[in-house]
Amino acid sequence: MTEYEISNDTRAKLKGTSTASIATALYKRGLRNQFIQGVVPVSPKPENMVGQAFTLRYIPAREDRNPITVFRNPDHPQRVAVETCPPGWVLVMDARKDARAATAGSILLTRLALRGAAGVVSDGGFRDAEGIGRLDMPAYYAKPSAPTNLTLHEALDINVPISCGEAPVFPGDVLVGDRDGVMVVPAHLADEIADECCGMESFEEFVLEQVEGGSSIIGLYPCTKEENQRKYDLWRSKR
């Protein structure tokens, strides 16, 4: 586990921050590969998913290691991950971007939700997607998949660095998911990204109001005219 622990203040700020704003803030710091490619919400939720990463790594299955009886093993990594992911954290699964077989189903993810997880992200598939969508817990996946992962996947490593949708994910990184997708924020940057994005979200709300009122984006977005900065400062002071 990382030594970093997300604060309630940072969590609250990221709850109101779009993945687009986070991507921009990370890009300013030279980080261009933090968006998890190819995952979507199983069903939209009213607020962002925010939590630190607890990881599970899948590899291609080898037939002699993955008979149907493998799930009877109490130490099976998939089951252990569901039972040990800390409350408030996000279970993140590296399924090699292969959604042909499931990385979890509604029973396991219901258990994860009842244990207090903040969410789940897989770059593979889920079975029983309809049931997962009814959970209050946010869930992101590539698409619905076949009923078993035995033919293609073997769950192997828990809480190690992984790739999920081509994004590097280290245990303890902060995951933020909205209706567009999921961003991975390195743990050591989480607090400053949350602070910076609060200002970005506020300014973009102002810009959208101006555009809806007929304003030109030139000199407004980005703000290169002093008069627009004064307008924003006045707008913000009133709010």
C-alpha positions as CSV (number, residue, x, y, z in Angstrom):
1,M,0.0,0.0,0.0
2,T,1.1,3.5,-0.7
3,E,1.7,5.8,2.3
4,Y,-0.6,8.4,0.7
5,E,-4.2,8.5,2.0
6,I,-6.7,10.7,0.2
7,S,-8.2,13.3,2.5
8,N,-11.9,14.1,2.7
9,D,-11.2,17.5,1.3
10,T,-9.4,16.2,-1.8
11,R,-12.0,13.5,-2.3
12,A,-14.8,16.1,-2.2
13,K,-13.0,18.3,-4.7
14,L,-12.5,15.5,-7.2
15,K,-16.1,14.5,-6.8
16,G,-16.9,17.7,-8.6
17,T,-14.1,17.6,-11.2
18,S,-14.4,16.3,-14.7
19,T,-12.0,13.8,-16.2
20,A,-11.3,16.4,-19.0
21,S,-10.1,18.9,-16.4
22,I,-7.9,16.4,-14.8
23,A,-6.4,15.3,-18.1
24,T,-5.5,19.0,-18.9
25,A,-3.9,19.4,-15.4
26,L,-1.8,16.3,-15.8
27,Y,-0.9,17.2,-19.4
28,K,0.6,20.5,-18.1
29,R,2.9,18.3,-16.0
30,G,3.9,16.1,-18.9
31,L,1.6,13.2,-18.1
32,R,-0.3,12.2,-21.3
33,N,-1.2,8.6,-20.7
34,Q,-3.4,8.7,-17.6
35,F,-6.8,8.1,-19.2
36,I,-8.0,4.5,-19.1
37,Q,-8.8,3.8,-22.8
38,G,-11.8,1.8,-23.8
39,V,-13.8,1.7,-20.6
40,V,-17.3,3.1,-20.1
41,P,-19.7,3.2,-17.1
42,V,-21.9,0.1,-16.8
43,S,-24.6,2.7,-15.9
44,P,-24.2,6.4,-15.3
45,K,-24.1,7.5,-11.6
46,P,-25.1,10.9,-10.2
47,E,-21.6,11.7,-8.9
48,N,-18.0,10.9,-9.7
49,M,-16.2,7.8,-8.6
50,V,-13.2,8.7,-6.5
51,G,-10.9,6.4,-4.6
52,Q,-7.4,4.9,-4.4
53,A,-6.4,2.0,-6.6
54,F,-6.3,-1.6,-5.3
55,T,-5.2,-3.7,-8.2
56,L,-5.7,-7.1,-9.7
57,R,-3.6,-8.4,-12.7
58,Y,-4.9,-11.1,-15.1
59,I,-2.7,-13.0,-17.5
60,P,-3.6,-15.3,-20.4
61,A,-5.0,-18.5,-18.9
62,R,-3.2,-21.8,-19.2
63,E,-5.6,-24.7,-19.4
64,D,-3.9,-27.0,-16.9
65,R,-3.9,-24.2,-14.3
66,N,-7.6,-23.2,-14.8
67,P,-10.0,-26.1,-14.5
68,I,-13.6,-25.4,-13.3
69,T,-12.6,-26.3,-9.8
70,V,-10.1,-23.5,-9.5
71,F,-12.7,-21.2,-7.8
72,R,-12.9,-23.7,-4.9
73,N,-9.5,-22.5,-3.8
74,P,-9.9,-20.0,-0.9
75,D,-6.8,-18.2,-2.0
76,H,-8.0,-17.6,-5.5
77,P,-6.7,-14.0,-6.3
78,Q,-10.0,-12.8,-7.8
79,R,-11.9,-13.8,-4.7
80,V,-9.2,-12.5,-2.3
81,A,-9.1,-9.2,-4.1
82,V,-12.9,-8.7,-3.6
83,E,-12.6,-9.6,0.1
84,T,-9.5,-7.4,0.8
85,C,-10.0,-4.3,-1.3
86,P,-10.2,-1.6,1.4
87,P,-13.5,0.4,1.9
88,G,-13.3,3.6,0.0
89,W,-10.9,2.2,-2.6
90,V,-11.4,1.2,-6.2
91,L,-10.7,-2.3,-7.4
92,V,-8.8,-1.9,-10.7
93,M,-8.3,-4.9,-13.0
94,D,-5.8,-5.4,-15.8
95,A,-7.5,-7.8,-18.2
96,R,-5.2,-7.1,-21.1
97,K,-8.0,-5.1,-22.8
98,D,-9.7,-8.4,-23.6
99,A,-13.4,-8.3,-23.0
100,R,-14.2,-11.7,-24.5
101,A,-14.3,-13.2,-21.0
102,A,-15.4,-11.8,-17.7
103,T,-13.2,-10.4,-15.0
104,A,-16.2,-10.4,-12.5
105,G,-19.9,-10.7,-12.3
106,S,-22.8,-9.2,-10.3
107,I,-22.4,-11.5,-7.3
108,L,-18.8,-10.7,-6.7
109,L,-19.3,-7.0,-7.4
110,T,-22.3,-6.9,-5.1
111,R,-20.1,-8.2,-2.4
112,L,-17.5,-5.6,-3.2
113,A,-20.1,-2.9,-3.0
114,L,-21.4,-4.1,0.3
115,R,-17.9,-4.0,1.7
116,G,-17.8,-0.3,0.9
117,A,-15.6,-0.1,-2.2
118,A,-15.7,3.2,-4.0
119,G,-15.9,1.5,-7.4
120,V,-14.5,-1.0,-9.8
121,V,-12.7,-0.6,-13.2
122,S,-11.8,-3.3,-15.6
123,D,-10.4,-3.0,-19.2
124,G,-12.0,-6.4,-19.8
125,G,-15.6,-7.6,-19.6
126,F,-18.2,-8.2,-16.9
127,R,-20.9,-10.8,-16.8
128,D,-24.4,-9.9,-15.5
129,A,-23.9,-6.3,-16.5
130,E,-27.5,-5.4,-15.9
131,G,-27.3,-6.4,-12.3
132,I,-24.0,-4.6,-11.9
133,G,-25.6,-1.5,-13.3
134,R,-28.3,-1.5,-10.6
135,L,-25.6,-1.2,-7.9
136,D,-25.0,2.2,-6.3
137,M,-21.3,1.5,-6.7
138,P,-19.8,2.9,-9.9
139,A,-18.5,0.3,-12.3
140,Y,-16.5,0.7,-15.5
141,Y,-15.8,-2.0,-18.1
142,A,-15.1,-2.6,-21.8
143,K,-18.4,-4.4,-22.5
144,P,-20.6,-7.3,-21.5
145,S,-18.8,-10.6,-21.8
146,A,-19.1,-14.4,-21.8
147,P,-20.1,-16.1,-18.5
148,T,-16.6,-17.4,-17.6
149,N,-13.1,-16.2,-17.4
150,L,-11.5,-19.6,-17.3
151,T,-10.9,-19.9,-21.0
152,L,-9.0,-16.7,-21.4
153,H,-7.9,-15.1,-18.1
154,E,-6.1,-16.2,-14.9
155,A,-6.2,-13.8,-12.0
156,L,-2.6,-13.8,-10.7
157,D,-1.3,-10.8,-8.8
158,I,-2.9,-8.5,-6.2
159,N,-1.9,-4.9,-5.5
160,V,1.0,-4.7,-7.9
161,P,1.6,-2.0,-10.6
162,I,-0.6,-2.8,-13.6
163,S,-1.7,-1.4,-17.0
164,C,-5.4,-0.8,-17.3
165,G,-6.6,0.4,-20.7
166,E,-2.9,1.3,-21.5
167,A,-2.7,3.6,-18.4
168,P,-0.2,2.8,-15.7
169,V,-1.8,2.2,-12.4
170,F,0.2,1.9,-9.2
171,P,-1.4,0.8,-5.9
172,G,-2.7,3.9,-4.1
173,D,-3.1,6.1,-7.2
174,V,-6.3,8.0,-7.2
175,L,-9.0,7.0,-9.7
176,V,-11.6,9.5,-10.8
177,G,-14.4,8.4,-13.0
178,D,-17.3,10.4,-14.6
179,R,-19.7,9.7,-17.4
180,D,-16.8,10.0,-20.0
181,G,-14.4,7.5,-18.4
182,V,-11.7,7.2,-15.8
183,M,-8.5,9.1,-15.1
184,V,-5.6,7.8,-13.0
185,V,-4.0,10.5,-10.8
186,P,-0.5,9.6,-9.4
187,A,-0.9,9.7,-5.6
188,H,1.8,12.3,-5.0
189,L,-0.1,14.7,-7.3
190,A,-3.6,14.1,-6.1
191,D,-4.0,17.0,-3.7
192,E,-2.5,19.7,-6.0
193,I,-4.5,18.4,-9.0
194,A,-7.7,18.6,-7.0
195,D,-6.9,22.2,-6.0
196,E,-6.0,23.3,-9.5
197,C,-9.0,21.6,-11.1
198,C,-11.4,23.4,-8.8
199,G,-10.4,26.6,-10.3
200,M,-10.5,25.2,-13.8
201,E,-14.1,23.9,-13.3
202,S,-15.2,27.3,-12.0
203,F,-13.7,29.1,-14.9
204,E,-15.2,26.7,-17.5
205,E,-18.6,27.1,-15.9
206,F,-18.2,30.9,-16.4
207,V,-17.0,30.4,-20.0
208,L,-20.0,28.2,-20.8
209,E,-22.4,30.8,-19.5
210,Q,-20.7,33.5,-21.6
211,V,-20.8,31.3,-24.8
212,E,-24.4,30.4,-24.2
213,G,-25.0,34.2,-24.0
214,G,-23.5,34.7,-27.4
215,S,-19.8,35.6,-26.5
216,S,-17.0,34.7,-28.9
217,I,-14.5,32.2,-27.6
218,I,-11.6,34.3,-29.0
219,G,-9.9,35.9,-26.0
220,L,-12.2,34.1,-23.7
221,Y,-11.1,30.4,-23.9
222,P,-8.2,30.5,-23.2
223,C,-8.6,33.8,-21.4
224,T,-6.2,36.2,-23.2
225,K,-8.2,39.4,-22.8
226,E,-8.0,41.3,-19.5
227,E,-11.6,42.3,-19.8
228,N,-12.7,38.7,-19.7
229,Q,-10.5,38.1,-16.6
230,R,-12.2,41.0,-14.9
231,K,-15.6,39.6,-15.8
232,Y,-14.7,36.2,-14.4
233,D,-13.4,37.7,-11.1
234,L,-16.6,39.7,-10.7
235,W,-18.7,36.6,-11.6
236,R,-16.8,34.5,-9.1
237,S,-17.1,37.1,-6.3
238,K,-20.8,37.1,-6.6
239,R,-20.9,33.3,-6.3
